[in-house]
Amino acid sequence: MTITYLKRGKSGADRAEDDARVRATVGEVLKDIETHGDAAVRALSAKYDHYEPASFRLTPSEVTAAMQQVSARDMADIRFAQDQIRRFAQAQRASMTDIEVETLPGVILGHRHIPVQSVGCYVPGGKFPMVASAHMSVLTASVAGVPRIIAAAPPVKGAPHPAIVAAMHLGGAHEIYVLGGMQAVGAMALGTQTIQAVDMLVGPGNAYVAEAKRQLYGRVGIDLFAGPTETLLIVDDTVDGELCATDLLGQAEHGYNSPAVLITNSRRLAEATMAEVDRLLKILPTAETASASWRDYGEVILCDTYEEMLSEANFVASEHVQIMTDRDDWFLDHMHSYGALFLGPRTNVANGDKVIGTNHTLPTRKAGRYTGGLWVGKFLKTHSYQRITTDEAAAEIGAYGSRLCMLEGFVGHAEQCNIRVRRYGKRNIPYGEAAE
């Protein structure tokens, strides 16, 4: 196997150092929120967002006023995107059915899908107000049937972002807060004097939001660890450098630490792509951000074979994986570690981010090895139940259960089974002995 790095990003040690700084900052912020509640949230909002309203929660009239600032075209586009996302989420929900089965005569087993009862949805703002994130979290939770959905996004230029508010409201949010970053995530998870804590946090964000979710996991559920955006292209000579460079930079502009990786078996294409990246960075309006990501986190990996490309792609386990080759379906069949796949040159990550219908909250930092992205099923808990309806079944299962409990030394467990054998099977079993 021959794999050549034509370009490498920051070393693992440098990235770990960055992570350590983020962890320390987030830990202090969450402790402050837990100790001081609303006062800490207000101080943090003033410090990071220069925003101190009378209330962070929008009233119905404030929601209406914000929505009235959205143009008719923008509102129509938001509704179109939500229609696509709702349609796919509803199809996913329909695939998840409650079941009940009689495994033995008189033994009934089943499960039910029950919505999480309260969810906090974070929608990133800052340099790029991510309207689409409201569709992905709020709307999907609504399709799942979550009875309390709260949503938070930072202010933009000192005020609620009208399109984000519109997307939250149309998606089904019950409470909308103008609150950003760590303070929003912390307030929703920990609760304050004015914000009732939620059971689950969802939504993407920067490194600080992702770390806050990581530290809060266990106290609340989370969708997944969704950190800075990642993109990976698996390409061969069926495409050109301009297309590849455009798709790399289209995601690198998300932030200063957004990995963008190219894997190819064509040196010609690799070199052409790097040249196109250099050219585009001279004219791209978001070049300051994209160039930092490309400099520190961009990689170009040259392989000899498609099998090597596949192996390396599964190792990288990127959030977004664009496949543009002469064998896209082969990669679809064999890729196993990723967030979402985008197959063929007509497809692109931006469509997935904004409108096509799949969810854009996806696993990063190799989490695609063990989880998929946000979807309607993330908001549903699958709970089992059992019922025994006949004396015969109670005695038969009880006898097995008794002996298996005694095998492990659990006498009290065994007696739970034995008392059913005695009552329903009419057998006399001394306390502390297993049913024969």
Secondary structure, 3 states (H helix, E strand, C coil): CCEEEEECCCCHHHHHHHHHHHHHHHHHHHHHHHHHCHHHHHHHHHHHHCCCCCCCECCHHHHHHHHCCCCHHHHHHHHHHHHHHHHHHHHHHHCCCCEEEEEECCEEEEEEEEECCEEEEECCCCCCCCHHHHHHHHHHHHHHCCCEEEEEECCECCECCHHHHHHHHHHCCCEEEECCHHHHHHHHHHCCCCCCCCCEEECCCCHHHHHHHHHHECCEEECCCCCCCCEEEEECCCCCHHHHHHHHHHHHCCCCCCCEEEEECCHHHHHHHHHHHHHHHCCCCCHHHHHHHHHHHEEEEEECCHHHHHHHHHHHCCCEEEEECCCHHHHHHHCCCCCEEEECCCCCHHHHHHCCCCCCCCCCCCHHHCCCCCCHHHHEEEEEEEEECCHHHHHHHHHHHHHHHHHCCCHHHHHHHHHHHHHHHCCCCCCCCCCC
